[in-house]
Amino acid sequence: MILWYLKDLLINLLNFQVLTNDLDESGSEAGTPTALRCINADLMQRRVKMLEDENKGLRKEFTQLARDTEHCEEQEQRLVRDIALQLGTVHFISSF
């Protein structure tokens, strides 16, 4: 998902660069390219902030999933030990 956002961001940056180059080359002296750059820079800053927030959320989710996985693996080890003990007991009892 993050790769999708990075790809989208790169495409937007390339579009922005093409757009501002086109405006600069058109000879417009009304200040529109500068205003457009400021607006796009603001949008990009908001997008970066949003991606940073999403990244933090994904890191928290990863940490929780890692903890949950470790807990499940510990439980699985206990169950396997219990089953092994029970099978050993049954085998010992049945050998009489």
Backbone hydrogen bonds, N-H to C=O, Kabsch-Sander energy under -0.5 kcal/mol:
donor,donor_aa,acceptor,acceptor_aa,energy
5,Y,1,M,-1.8
6,L,2,I,-2.6
7,K,3,L,-2.6
8,D,4,W,-2.6
9,L,5,Y,-2.8
10,L,6,L,-2.5
11,I,7,K,-2.4
12,N,8,D,-2.5
13,L,9,L,-2.6
14,L,10,L,-2.6
15,N,11,I,-2.7
16,F,12,N,-2.7
17,Q,13,L,-2.6
18,V,14,L,-2.5
19,L,15,N,-2.8
20,T,16,F,-2.9
21,N,17,Q,-2.4
22,D,18,V,-2.6
23,L,19,L,-2.4
24,D,20,T,-2.5
25,E,21,N,-2.4
26,S,22,D,-1.1
27,G,24,D,-1.0
28,S,23,L,-1.0
35,A,31,G,-2.1
36,L,32,T,-3.2
37,R,33,P,-2.5
38,C,34,T,-2.2
39,I,35,A,-2.4
40,N,36,L,-2.9
41,A,37,R,-2.8
42,D,38,C,-2.3
43,L,39,I,-2.4
44,M,40,N,-2.7
45,Q,41,A,-2.5
46,R,42,D,-2.3
47,R,43,L,-2.4
48,V,44,M,-2.8
49,K,45,Q,-2.4
50,M,46,R,-2.5
51,L,47,R,-2.5
52,E,48,V,-2.6
53,D,49,K,-2.5
54,E,50,M,-2.4
55,N,51,L,-2.4
56,K,52,E,-2.2
57,G,53,D,-2.2
58,L,54,E,-2.5
59,R,55,N,-2.3
60,K,56,K,-2.3
61,E,57,G,-2.4
62,F,58,L,-2.6
63,T,59,R,-2.4
64,Q,60,K,-2.4
65,L,61,E,-2.6
66,A,62,F,-2.5
67,R,63,T,-2.2
68,D,64,Q,-2.8
69,T,65,L,-2.5
70,E,66,A,-2.3
71,H,67,R,-2.4
72,C,68,D,-2.4
73,E,69,T,-2.4
74,E,70,E,-2.1
75,Q,71,H,-2.3
76,E,72,C,-2.5
77,Q,73,E,-2.1
78,R,74,E,-2.1
79,L,75,Q,-2.5
80,V,76,E,-2.5
81,R,77,Q,-2.2
82,D,78,R,-2.6
83,I,79,L,-2.6
84,A,80,V,-2.5
85,L,81,R,-2.5
86,Q,82,D,-2.6
87,L,83,I,-2.8
88,G,84,A,-2.3
89,T,85,L,-2.4
90,V,86,Q,-2.6
91,H,87,L,-2.5
92,F,88,G,-2.3
93,I,89,T,-2.7
94,S,90,V,-2.5
95,S,91,H,-0.9
96,F,93,I,-1.3
